[in-house]
Amino acid sequence: MRHVHKAHLRDRTLSPEEIRIFLNAVLTSNVRRPFKVVLRLVLMTMVRKSELMLARWSDVHFEEAEWHIPIENSKTGEAPHRVLVGSGHLPFSRA
């Protein structure tokens, strides 16, 4: 895959307070519910938008509390990506 620009390393991360403010803003916004769920999932799982869009229920292993992103859906295409999922990840919860 070719990129238009060269990626730069970043060392800044969101503080817990910034995450809280963001999640609260998403929750109280006028954005439609499906978008709210997506924004929360991307932030809580740190997956790429494309990985989330290509997710299939068959890739979610509730017993292991893991979401296995297949090689063909990962950015590098070199190894499967395992994402821990828990009760805080709304669509992955059985509740």
C-alpha positions as CSV (number, residue, x, y, z in Angstrom):
1,M,0.0,0.0,0.0
2,R,1.4,3.4,-0.9
3,H,0.9,6.4,1.2
4,V,0.8,10.0,0.1
5,H,2.8,11.3,3.0
6,K,5.4,9.9,5.3
7,A,4.1,9.0,8.8
8,H,5.6,10.9,11.7
9,L,6.1,9.3,15.1
10,R,3.8,10.8,17.8
11,D,4.4,10.8,21.5
12,R,1.3,12.6,22.8
13,T,-1.5,10.6,24.3
14,L,-4.9,11.6,25.6
15,S,-5.1,12.1,29.4
16,P,-7.8,10.3,31.3
17,E,-9.5,13.7,31.7
18,E,-9.5,14.3,27.9
19,I,-10.9,10.9,27.3
20,R,-13.7,11.5,29.9
21,I,-14.5,14.9,28.2
22,F,-14.5,13.3,24.8
23,L,-16.8,10.4,25.8
24,N,-19.1,12.8,27.6
25,A,-19.3,15.1,24.5
26,V,-20.1,12.1,22.3
27,L,-22.7,10.8,24.6
28,T,-24.5,14.2,24.9
29,S,-24.1,15.2,21.2
30,N,-26.8,15.1,18.6
31,V,-24.9,12.5,16.6
32,R,-26.9,9.4,15.7
33,R,-26.5,6.4,18.0
34,P,-24.6,4.2,15.5
35,F,-21.9,6.9,15.2
36,K,-21.7,7.2,19.0
37,V,-21.1,3.5,19.3
38,V,-18.4,3.6,16.6
39,L,-16.6,6.6,18.2
40,R,-16.6,4.9,21.6
41,L,-15.4,1.5,20.2
42,V,-12.5,3.1,18.3
43,L,-11.4,4.9,21.4
44,M,-11.9,2.0,23.8
45,T,-10.2,-0.6,21.6
46,M,-7.7,1.5,19.7
47,V,-8.4,-0.2,16.5
48,R,-8.4,1.5,13.1
49,K,-11.7,2.6,11.5
50,S,-11.3,0.1,8.7
51,E,-10.7,-2.8,11.1
52,L,-13.9,-1.9,12.9
53,M,-15.9,-1.5,9.7
54,L,-14.7,-5.0,8.5
55,A,-15.5,-6.7,11.8
56,R,-17.7,-9.8,11.8
57,W,-19.4,-11.4,14.8
58,S,-17.6,-14.7,13.9
59,D,-14.3,-12.9,14.8
60,V,-15.5,-12.2,18.3
61,H,-14.6,-14.9,20.8
62,F,-16.8,-14.2,23.9
63,E,-15.3,-17.1,25.9
64,E,-11.8,-15.6,25.5
65,A,-13.1,-12.0,25.7
66,E,-11.1,-11.3,22.5
67,W,-11.8,-10.0,19.0
68,H,-9.6,-11.6,16.4
69,I,-8.9,-9.3,13.5
70,P,-8.0,-11.4,10.5
71,I,-4.7,-10.8,8.7
72,E,-6.5,-9.6,5.6
73,N,-8.2,-6.9,7.7
74,S,-5.1,-5.7,9.5
75,K,-3.0,-2.8,8.5
76,T,0.2,-4.7,8.1
77,G,-1.3,-7.9,6.7
78,E,1.5,-9.8,8.5
79,A,-0.2,-11.2,11.6
80,P,-3.7,-11.4,13.1
81,H,-4.5,-8.7,15.6
82,R,-6.1,-9.7,18.9
83,V,-8.1,-7.1,20.8
84,L,-9.3,-7.6,24.3
85,V,-13.0,-6.9,24.7
86,G,-15.0,-6.6,27.9
87,S,-18.3,-5.4,29.3
88,G,-17.3,-1.8,28.6
89,H,-17.3,-2.4,24.9
90,L,-21.0,-2.1,24.2
91,P,-21.6,-4.1,21.1
92,F,-19.3,-6.9,22.3
93,S,-21.1,-7.3,25.5
94,R,-23.7,-10.1,25.8
95,A,-25.7,-8.1,28.3
